[in-house]
Amino acid sequence: MVKVLFVCLGNICRSPMAEAVFRNMVKEEGLKEQIIVDSAGTSNWHEGEPPHEGTRNKLDELSISYDGIVARQIKEDDLKTFDYIITMDDQNMNDIKDMFDINGSVVVSKLMDFVPNPKEANVPDPYYTGDFDYTYELVKEASQHLLEHIVNNHNLKG
């Protein structure tokens, strides 16, 4: 079982979008029994809240389920539980490194690092930009590459 945790600042825009998009891809590829997907934030500002309205609207438009996604803060146990902790930007990456001693077998990486020749190094936060469409485009493209990486590196078959 491969476990993937997406992380952004508040866990209401980017990381729940990535969780829903990636979970949908995993399901479509027949890998639901082999990959677990979750999301968290580096802050606890929105703990217990559903995804942001802009994220929900974009996912509804695409018929991608976000059932059960509720904001939570990343915790130290996540570094032991998950195989991949995927951040949305440099700040999220730095925050995690400041919060925790990262060692062991967990891969901590930015989502856009999985895209060859990405148009962005970071996934911009639509909470501030208001552009949930662009965030979705980046999340979708990078999630496809991340899934390919996981399938190839863990010999998964759908």
Rosetta blueprint (number, residue, H / E / L):
1 M L
2 V E
3 K E
4 V E
5 L E
6 F E
7 V E
8 C E
9 L L
10 G L
11 N L
12 I L
13 C L
14 R H
15 S H
16 P H
17 M H
18 A H
19 E H
20 A H
21 V H
22 F H
23 R H
24 N H
25 M H
26 V H
27 K H
28 E H
29 E L
30 G L
31 L L
32 K L
33 E L
34 Q L
35 I E
36 I E
37 V E
38 D E
39 S E
40 A E
41 G E
42 T L
43 S L
44 N L
45 W L
46 H L
47 E L
48 G L
49 E L
50 P L
51 P L
52 H L
53 E H
54 G H
55 T H
56 R H
57 N H
58 K H
59 L H
60 D H
61 E H
62 L L
63 S L
64 I L
65 S L
66 Y L
67 D L
68 G L
69 I L
70 V L
71 A L
72 R L
73 Q E
74 I L
75 K L
76 E L
77 D L
78 D H
79 L H
80 K H
81 T H
82 F L
83 D L
84 Y E
85 I E
86 I E
87 T E
88 M L
89 D L
90 D H
91 Q H
92 N H
93 M H
94 N H
95 D H
96 I H
97 K H
98 D H
99 M H
100 F L
101 D L
102 I L
103 N L
104 G L
105 S L
106 V L
107 V E
108 V E
109 S E
110 K E
111 L H
112 M H
113 D H
114 F H
115 V L
116 P L
117 N L
118 P L
119 K L
120 E L
121 A L
122 N L
123 V L
124 P L
125 D L
126 P H
127 Y H
128 Y H
129 T H
130 G L
131 D L
132 F H
133 D H
134 Y H
135 T H
136 Y H
137 E H
138 L H
139 V H
140 K H
141 E H
142 A H
143 S H
144 Q H
145 H H
146 L H
147 L H
148 E H
149 H H
150 I H
151 V H
152 N H
153 N H
154 H H
155 N L
156 L L
157 K L
158 G L
